[in-house]
């Protein structure tokens, strides 16, 4: 078949319907908006050769830095080894963080070729320190490459992209970690039900969300990830966020449909494995087209918002000195359940609160500034204790102990971060009186103020 020119490394027996050639044989489009629509609709999805040619042109059009390694560089480096059968025992570079090369529909020996390509990339890009998505990207591109050298050139161009405001692959731990924080922020805003599920079932929410890129680039079946890749090469990084949010929503729907929520929180690794298993088997429940439809149906999800969150989270990480790989310290380490004591909030409730505040503030360690049980009920004393600290977290609970998570509100400004966990305020006027009179302050509510 003609597709074999671009399927040297493909095991066609595993390709299923994707091995068949149907649909158009060329793309004739100059308008970017129309081209985006074609990518989302899968215009070239049923023709392997056409898809390979589209990928080749899209990657060729990526603006790159002046010195970008190409196929000739790969042949020069590998020499005679480039024509020999690669070894399947070549270890991957440390910067992939132990992530294996997904086989997808590659021949067994082609996985070894991917190892060889990635190691060559490591030699040409010494500035890469953390890039766990590279194995999946290399494997995908190998399905549509004539040779290892061509695949190497395509990977190199994606890594060398220097278009302002555009990113294709995270290449440092700072960029990767900030993307995980950004995903957490987006999940809590656009995927509230699923976020609540993760908070209720996992001991460490950030640990679960650290896999978000792997859900798309690694765990998705080939038939689904290649459709995502169609759009990703056209529209960029935001597509990964959209698809990951859609996967999280589908996982939530699946869990709610098959069982009740567990009474106790599980180890985060078990939740991660459960999500991974669901995504790997997602082909039985949803088609690639439906997955993309769900991903792009999320409203008010803009590239600008993603970029702003990403930059803000990167800034917070830099301020905390977190620029290289290290174990992330979360609130569980800051609060020892054996020693933590409060009449207003339990250690577990404090951990739950931490999962809802913006990720950049969750990096901070809480320091108690004011509590009514210790400092009394003077408003003047309250203000004197919190003056000069920002941001702050104010917890309010009725003295009746009536707390409802469903009516919890989270309010954030540049100076004050306030989390209300109350249902005992009898009317809006009571809230106003709270700020106006000390008597309401003493008899109705208990306060706990932390600085972040």
N, C-alpha and C positions, 0 to 999 in steps of 0.2 A: 504493500500500500504506500501511497505517497507520504503518509504521515511518518513512515519509518525514518525519513530524513531528519525529522525532529523528535524521534522517539528511540534513539540508540540505546538509552538507558531504561526504557520502559518495559515492564512485563505486561504485555497487552492482555494476557489472560485475566489480570486483576482489574483492568480498566472498565469492564462491563459495557454499559451503553456509551461511555465516553470513547470507546474504541471505534465506534461507528462514525462515518462521515456523512453528515447531513447539513442542511442550511446553506448560507452564503459561502462563497469561496474567496471574497475579498471585501475590504472595508474602504468605502469611498466617502469620507466625511472630513470636513475642514472646520466645522463649528464645534467649539469645545463643549457647549451645553448639550448639543445633540449627541456628541461622542460620550458624554457622561451617561446620558439616557440609554445609549446602546450598551454600555458596559453593565449597567444595572439590569437591563433586560436580557443579558446573555446573548448578544448578537452573534458572537464568535464562539459560544460555549459548546457547540456541537460539531466543531471542525478543529481537530487537534493541530493541523498544520497552520490554519489561519490564526488560531490562538497563539501559537508559537511566534508567528510573524508579527502579530500585534504586540506581544510582549517585547520582542526584539526592538521594534520601532519606539515603543514607549520608553524603554530603558535607554535607548540611544539618544532620545530627546531630553534626558535628565541633565540639567546644568551641573557640571562637575568642576572640581578644582583643576588647575592647569595640568598637574602631573597625576594622572590616574592610570594605574596598571591596566593593561589590556591583554588580549589573548597571546600576543607575541611575547609579552613579559612572562606569562605562565609557561610557554614552551621553552623559553630560554632558561628559566629557573629549573624546570623539571628535566630538561634535556632528554636523554633516552628514556628516562623513567616515565615520561608522559605517554609513551607508546606501549609500555608494559602494563600488565595487570596489576592494579594497586593492591596493597596489602589491606586486609580487613582488620588488622590489629593496630592500625595507626591511632594513637590516642588523640582526642580532641584538645584544643587549647583550653587553658584554665578559664578564659573569659566567657566561655559558654555556660559556666556554672553547673557543669555536670549534666546538662540537657542532651539527650541522645539525638541522633539524626533520625527523624521519623521516616520509615520506609515507604509509606504511602503505596504507590504502584511501581516502585523501582525494582529492578532486578537485584538479586542478592549482592552481586559484585558492584553494582552501582552505588550502594551505600558506602562501600570502601572508597569509591571515587569521590563521594561527597566529603569524606574524612580528609582525603588528600587535598581537595580544593580549599577546605576551611583552614588547613594548616598552612597552605601557601598564602592565603589571605592574611593569616596571623603574622607572617613574615613581612608582608608588604604594608601592613597597617599596625605598626607598633604602638600607636596611640590608643588603640581599642583596649579597654580594660574590663568591659562588662557588656556582653551582647548575646544573651540567651536565646534570642530569636533567630540567630544566624543559621543554625542547623536546619530549621524548618524552611527558611527562605532558600537556602542552597538546594535542599531536596526538591522543592517545588520547581525551581528554575531548571534543575537537571532533567526534569520530565520533558522540557521543551527546548533542550539544547542539542546541537549537533555533536559537540565535543566537550570535554572537560575544560578546555581553554576558553570556549565561548561562555560557558557557565561562570567561570572565574571572572571574565570580563564583565558580565552582567552584575554579579555580586559586587564587584569593585565599584562599578558606577553607582549602585544604590548606596554604598557606604560613603562615596565621595560627593554626594549631592550637596551643593552649596547655595541652592536657591533660598533667598531670604524668606523666613517664615515657614519653610517646608522641611519636614523631617520624615524619614522613611524607617530608620532603624536607630534604636538607642545604642550608644556605643560606650557609655560610661555608667558607673554605678549611680552617680548623681542623677543622670537623665532617667535611668530605669526606675530608681526609687521614687523620683518625683512623679513619674507616670503612674506608679502604683498608688501613690497618694491622691493623684488626680482622679484615678478611677474610683477610689473610695468616696471622694467628694461627689462625683457624678452619680454613683450608685445610690447614695443617700438622698439625692435630689430627684433623680428620674426613675428610680427603681425602689421606692420606699418599702413595699411589701417584701420584696426579696431581701433587702438590706435588714429588715427586722428579723427575717428568718435566719440569716447568717449570724446576727447578734445573739439570737436566742439559742442557736445550736453550737456555735464555735466559741472556744475560749479566747481566741485571738483573731479578730476580724481582719486585721491588717495582714496576717500571715496567709489567710485564705485568699485575699485580694492580690497578694504578690504573684499569684499564678495567672492573672488575667490575660496576659499576652499568650501564654501557653495554651489557654483554652482555645484561642483562635488559631495560632500558629503552632500546631503540634497535636492537639487532641481531636480537633474536628476531622471527620472522614475526608478523604481526598475529594470526593464529589462536591462537598460543601466548601472546603477551604479554597479550592481552585476558583470557585465563583466569587468568593470574598476577594481573592487575589486579583481577579479581573478588575474589580472596582478600586481596590487598594492602589494599584499602579496608576490609576487615573486620578483619584481624588485624594490619596495620601493617608496619613496616619489616623485621621479622625474616624476612618472606616473601622479600624480595629476597636476603638472605643464603642462605637455603635453596635457592632456585632457582639462584643463581650457583654454589653448591657442587655442585649436581646437574649443571649444565652443564660444570663443570670435570671431574667424574668421567666424563661421557659423552665429552668431548673426549679424555681419557686413553685410554679404551677404544677410541675411534676410531683414535687414533695407533698404539697397540700392535697393533691389528688389521690396519692397512694397510702398516706399514713398521717397520723396526728403528730404534732410537734413533740420532740422528746422533752421529758420533764427536766433533765439535767443537761448542761452543756457538755459537748464532746471535745476530745482532743482535736485541735485544728487540723492535724494531719488526716484524720478520718473524714472530716468534712471535705477537705481538698480531694481526697481519693474518691469520695462519693460524687462530687461535681465532675471530676475527670471521667469517671465511668459513665455518667449520664451523657456527657458531651460526645464521648467516643461512640456511644450507641444511638446518637440522635437521629441517624438516618432512618430509623424505624418509625419515628414520630413526626418528622417535619422535613420538607424538601428544601433544597438550597434556595429556591426562589422565595419560599415562605419565610425562611430565616432572614434573607435580605429585606424582604418587605417589612418584617417586624422591626428590623434594625433601623430602617429609614422612616418608620412611622413615628419615631420619637420626636415630638415637637420641641421647638426652642432649644435645640441641641446644636450649638454653632461652633465653628472652628475658632472663632474669637474667644468664646468662653473657655474652650479647652486650652488655648494658648495662654490666656491670662492665669488660669489655675496652675498650669505647668510652670510658668515663670515664677509665680508666687511661692509654690511649693519648693522649687529649686532654691529660691532665696532663703526660705526658712531652713532648709537642710544645710546650706552653706553657713548660716548664722550659728547653727548648732554644731558645726564642724563635721557633719556627716557627708563626706564626699567620696569615701572609698567603702568597699564592702565591709559591713560589720553587723553584729546582731542588733536589731532594733530594740531599744528599751521602751517597753510600753507601760501602761499604768499598773499592770499587775506587779511589775518590779518596783514601782514607786510606792505601792501600798501593800504592806504585808498583812494578809487577812488575820494572822494571829495577833497582831499588835494594833491594827487599825480599830478605832472605836469612835462612834458618833451616834448621837441620838437622832440625827436628821437623815443620814444616809449610810447605808451599809457598804462594805467593800465591793460587793457584787454590783450594787446600784451605781457605784462610782465607776466601775469598769464599763457598765452599760452606757453611762453618760459619755464616757470617753469615746465610745464607738460612734457617737452622733455628732460630736463637734467637728469642725473642719480639720482635715488631716494635719495641716501645718501647726495647729495649736495642740494636737494630740502628741506632738513631739516633746512638748514641755512637761516638766515635772511639777505637780501641784504643791503649793506651799500655803498652809492655812494662815489666813490673815485675821479673820473675825468669826466668832461663833457666839450666839446669844447665851449659851450655857456657861461660857467663860468670861465674856466681856460685857454681859448685861444687855439691856435693851435701849440704850441711848442712841438716838439717831445721830447726834453729833459725834459720839464715839465711833459709830459705824463709819461715818464719812472720814474721820481722821485716820482710821486704820486702812481704808482702801485708797486714800489719796496718793497719787504718784505711781500706782501700780496699773499696768495694762499688759495684756487683756486680763480680765478677771471673770471668775465663774461664780455666780450667786445662786445658791440652792435655797429654795423656800418650801417649807412643808407646814401644813396645818398642825396645830397642837393636838388635834383629834387623831392624827396619824393616818388620815384618809389620803391615800396616794393612788393615782391612776396613771399608768403609763400611756393610756390612750389619749389622755388630755395633756400630756407633757408638751411644752412649747420650748422651742430653742430660738433665742434672739441674739443676733450678733451685730455689733458695731465696732468701729475702730478702737474704741476705748473700753467697752463693756460687753462681756459675753455672759448672758444670763440664761440659766436653765430653770424653768418653773416646773415643779412637779406637784401641782396642787389641784384639788377639786373642792376644797372646803371654802373657797371664797364665794360668798353668797350672791354677790352682784358686782357689776363694774364699779359702782360707787364705793364699795368696800376697798377696791384696789386703789381708788383715788384717796380715800381716807387714810390708807396705809402710808402714803407718801406725805400726808398732811398732819397726821396726829401721832403722837407717841403712844397713846393708849391702845390704839389698834395694833401697833407694832409689838406691844408687850403681851397682849392677850390672845391674839389670833394666830400669829405665825412664829415659826422658828427660822433663824437664818444661819447660813454657813457660807462664808466667803473664802474662796481660794484665789491666789494669783497663779497665772500660767507662765 
